[in-house]
């Protein structure tokens, strides 16, 4: 066979290989994202439907007569609503939010609403960013979301300090949807970094639940704050998956399918090792909960299945081309499907076992978080570990990167405040 005949043959094989790779990316389904993750338990997933209803309350004009009426006994008690801020009161520097004391669940909740398409101030927050512009705690974050979170902290720090002092056994939970989810994630990190402003509140009392969050922080921060921040994603939701800058997504809102398809093709051409080694690339924050309510080649919704993990690689890296990519972003659908999932999880579980399961879940989450940090080290994620307890990141020492057991033990002791007996103190 002559050389002239071989060249077209090689080209054909190469084109077929590229076509197959691109087709695999275009046919990527939501089920592929979390197929290896563990199933979430009812105990750990229990706060999510309740917090969705808290966020929905921020959208309401009249909390006492809500448009989206929650099930009986699940609504907000106006008597324990501490404050509620509107766009006029925030001056557009942050989305509307409320602070509520949930005595039933021993929780102080700060809930933040999502994007209002009719408000220029929300777009200003989104557009206030440039890749790699804003550094935070050794990683990179979305500049506009961080500034919005900082404004809320300055405005409400004294209120939260008083509430935490009055209720020393209550947790402090920040929750948000969409744009508000990104602000909530930033606010949770600020709360952890400024605990002295809140009477040195323990880190384990601070929680964040980000519903349908934007990709707002670099991989090192997404993994390191996974003990505080939890992200909830419904099926095919586009926002946690697209690495397109938020300002480009919302400037192209009315041609979102075009943007998603182009991003899908672009991601197919970017090697995953390049993604890991880019310290400025932003990701969905914290521990991930993926609600799967549709399967490939099945008609209609199924009983929701919730999967959870603290992934390092495969953290919603690829866009899902789906006609439900925008509807799955809606907070009302997240609330409904999460409640359906929770009801299914609790079927057949006696009340007496719930506390025991809560302790088991807590221990499991700590171990899973440590495993994720260790995997980040093995994959050489830039600035994956910190030389001081949750301080500014530095590059890994050669011994740690090589997997030295002694170095890893020292790392765990720094990150988790482990005493010499091996017990976690934080």
N, C-alpha and C positions, 0 to 999 in steps of 0.2 A: 504494500500500500504506500502510495507516494505521500510526501510531506504535505502537498496541497490538499489531499483528501483528509488528512489527520486534523488539520486546523479547524475546518468547519465542524468536525465531529466533537472536538474539545469544546468549541464554543456552544454547541447545542447542549452538551452535558452540563456546562457551567450555567447556561440560561435555565435549564430545567431545575437545577439545584436551587438557584436563586428564586425561581417561581414557587417551588415547593416551600421554601423558607417563608416567603412573603405570605403565601396562602395560609400557612400554619398560624402566622401572626394575625391575619385578618379573620380567621375562624376561631381565634382564642375566645373562650367563654368564661363567664364568671366562676363556674364550677372549677375551672383549672387553677384559679388563683389560690384557692384554699383547700384543695383536695387532700393535702398531706397534714393539715392542721388538726388539732384535737377538738373534740366536741366541748362546747362551753356548758357549764353546769348552771342549774337554776339559781344557785346561791350567788354566783358572781354576776349573772346577767340580770338579777332582780331589779337593781336600781334603774335600768335603762328605760323601760316604758314609763316609769314615774317621772323621770327627768325630761323625757320627751314632752310630757304634758305640762311640765313647768315651762319649757321653752315655748310651747304653743300659747301659754298664757300671756307671754310678752307680745304676741301677735294680736291679741284680742283688744278691742276697744273698751269692752266692759267685762271685767273678770267675773263679776257676780252673775252675768248673763252671757256666757261664752257662746260664740258661734260654733266652735268645735267642742261641743259638750262632752266631757269625759264621763266614763262610767261612774255610777253612783258610788260615792265614798272616795273617789280618786281626785277630786278637784282641789283647788287651792282654797284655803280658809282665809278670807280677807282680813281676819283679825290678826293673823300672824304675818301678813305682808308688811315688811319693814319699809320698803320704798320701791318706787318704780320711776325710771328715767325715760323720757321721750327724746326724740330728735332735737326738739327745741331746748331741752335741758342739757343735753350733751354737746350742743353746738355743732353737731355733725362730726365730732372728733371720735365718737364711738357709736356703735349701733345701740338701739334701746335695750334696756336690761332691767331686771328686778332682783331684789334680795328678799328671800323668804325663809322663815324658820319653820322647818318641818319637824314638829315635836313627835309625831308618830314614828318617824325613822331616825330621830336624833341627828338631824342634818341641817346645816346652814347652807342654803343654795343661792348662788348667783347665776342667773340664767340670762343668756344673750340671744337675741333674735338673729335671723339670717339676713341675706341681701334683700333690700327693697329696690326693685327695678326702677321705681319712680324717684329715688333720692340720689341726687348728685354726690352728696357727701359719702355715700357708701362706695361709689365708684372712685372717689378721691382716695379712700383708704386702699382700695385694690391697686390703683395706679401708682401709688407711692412705693415703688419697689424697682430695683434693678438687680439682676443676678449677681450675687456676691457683694451687694452694697452693705448689708447689715450683719455684723458679727455679734454673737451672743454666746457666752460661756464656751468659747473655743469652737463653736460651729457657726452655721449661717441660718438666718431666719428671714421671713418676709418683713420688710421694714415698716410698711403701713400697718400691718396687724400688730407688730410689737409696739408701735407708738400708741395705737388705740388701746391696747392692754395696759400700757403704762399710765395712760390718762385715767382709766377706770380705777387702777390701784391707788393713784394719788387722790382721786375723788372719794373713794369709799374705804380707804384704809382704816380710818378712825371708827367707822361704823362696824366693820368686820372685827376690829380689835375689841370693841365693847361686847359684841355678840359672842365672840370666842371666850371672853372673860366670864360672861354670864352663864355660858353653857360649856364648861370645861371638858365634858365627855362627848360633845357633838363633833361630827366631822365637818369640814369645810369643802363644799363641792362647787366647782365651776362647770357649767354646762352651756353648750351653744350649738347652733345649727349653721352649716354652710359658712358664710362669712363670720358669723358669731362663733363657730367652732374653731376657726383659726385664731380669733381673738382670745377665746377661752384657753386654748393650748398655750399661747404666749403668756396669758395671765397666770396660769398654773406654774410655769417656770419662774416668772417673776415672784410669785408668792413663796416658792421654795428658796429662791435666792435672797429674799428679804424677810425671812421669818422673824427677825428681830423686831420688825415693825408691827408684828402681830403677837407680841408677848412670847416670842420664841416658840411658836406653835410647832408641834412635832411634824416631821415630814409625812409620817404615815397618816396624819389626820387631813392632809390636803389631797383632794382627788379632782380629776377632770374627766368629763365625758364629752367628746367631740362627735357630734352627729353629722355624718356626711361632710367630713372636713376637707379643706383644701390642702394641697401639699405645701407645707409652710415651714419646715425645718429640715436641716441636713441630717443625713443618716445617723451620724454619731449621736446627735441630740435625740432623735426619734427613738433610738434604742436605749439610751442612758436614762431617759425620763419615762420609760415604760412602766415603772412601778407607780407613777402618779397619773399619767395621761392614758386614757382609753379612747380609741376611735371606733365608731360604729358605722359600718358600710352596708347598705342594702343592695344585694344582688349586683346589678350592672351599673351602679352609679358612676358617672363619668368623672366627677371632680377629684376624688382621691387617686384616680389613676392617671390623669393626664399631667405630663410634665411640662406642658405648655404654660408659660407664665400666665398668672391669673388675669393680668391686664389684657393679654391677647385673647384669652378665652371669652371674656365678657365684652370686649370690643367686637368680637365676632359672634355674639350671642345668637343672632338670627341666621347664622350659617354654621351653627355648631356641628352638624353632621360632616360638613366639609373639613372643618378643623380637626375633628376626631379622626377622620379617615387619613388625612395627611400626617397627623401625629403617629398613627398606627404604622404607616409606611416608613416614617423616619426612625421610629423605635426599632423596626425590624432590621435596620442597617447599622445600629449602634451596638457593638459588643458589650456584654454585661460587665466585663472587667473595666471598661471605660466608664460605665456608670458608677461603679464602686469607687473608682479612683478620682472622681470629680467631687471635691469636698463641698462645692457650691450647689450641687444638685439637691433639690428639695423633695421631701417625702411626706406621706401621711404620718402623723405623730403617734408615738406610744404603742401600747398593746392594741391589737386589731381584733375586732369582732365582726365577722362577716355573716350576714343573714342571707341564707340561700333559700329562695322560695320558688325557684323555677329550675328545671333541669333541661339539658339539651334534648331536642327532639320530643319533648313532652308538651302537651297543650295545657294551658292554664297554670294556676299556682298550686303548689303542693304545701303540705304542712311545713312551716319554716324550720330550717335546721341552722343552728348557730355554731360556727367554728371560730376558734380563737388561737392566737399565737403571738409571739414577739419575733416576727421574722426579720432577718437581716437581708438575705438575698430573696428575691421574689416578693418584695413588699409592694404589691399592686403596681408592678412595673409596666404592664401592658394594657393598652386601651381595649375595652370590649365594644365591638361594633354591634349595637343593639338599639331597637326602637324604644326600649324602656330606659335608656341611659339617663334621660332627664326626669322621667316620672319617678324613678327610684331615688331621686335626690330629695323629693318632697318630705318634709318633716311629718306630715300627717300619715304618709304611707310607712315611714319608719316606725312611728308610734304604733300603728295598727299591727304591723307584721311582728314587731318585737313583743307585743302583748300576746299575740297568737303563739309565738315561739315559747314564751315564758309559761303560758297556761299548759302547753304540751309537756314542757320539762317537769312541771310540778305534779303531773298526773301520777298517782300511786306513791308519792313520797310523803311519809308521815311527818307531822309537824315537829315531832321530837328529834328528827334526824337533821333538821336544818342547821342548828348551831354547830353540830359536829362536822357537817360538810363545809361550813364556812371556815373552820380552822384548817381543814385539809386543803381547801382551795388556796388559802393564804400562803401556806407552806409551799404548795405547788407553784404558785406564781413567783415566789422568791427564787426558787430553783430554776424556773424557766427563764427568768430575767438574767440570772448569772450565766446560763448557757448561751443566751443571745449575746451577752457581752463578750464571752469567750469566742464565739463564732466571729464576731466583728474583728477581734484580734487576729484570728486565723486567716480571715479574708483580707487582712491588711487595709481595712477601712481607714481613711485618713483621720487622724486625731481620735482614734477609737476609745482611748482610755485617758483618765485624768491622773496626774501624779498626786493630787490632793483631793480630799473628799468633795466631789462635785464642784471643783474649781475650774480654772481655765485649762483647756486641753493642751498637751504638749505631744510631740511625736513619741511613739513607743520606744523604750529601751530595746536594744538588740536581744537581750535575754528573754524579755517578755514576748516579743514578736516570734521568737524561735520556739516558744512553748515551754519555757522553763517552769517546772511545777512550783518551785519556791517563789518565783516572781508572780505567778498567778495567785498563789495564796496571799501574798502581800497586796496584790491588786484588789482581791475580794475584801480584804480587811479594810482597805481604804474606802472602797465604794459602798460597802454595806455596814460599816461600823461594827465589825465582828469582834467580840471579846476573845481573849485567849482560849476560853473553853469551847469556842465554836458557835456561840449563840448570837443571833442578830439582835442588836440593841436598838436599831432605829425603827 
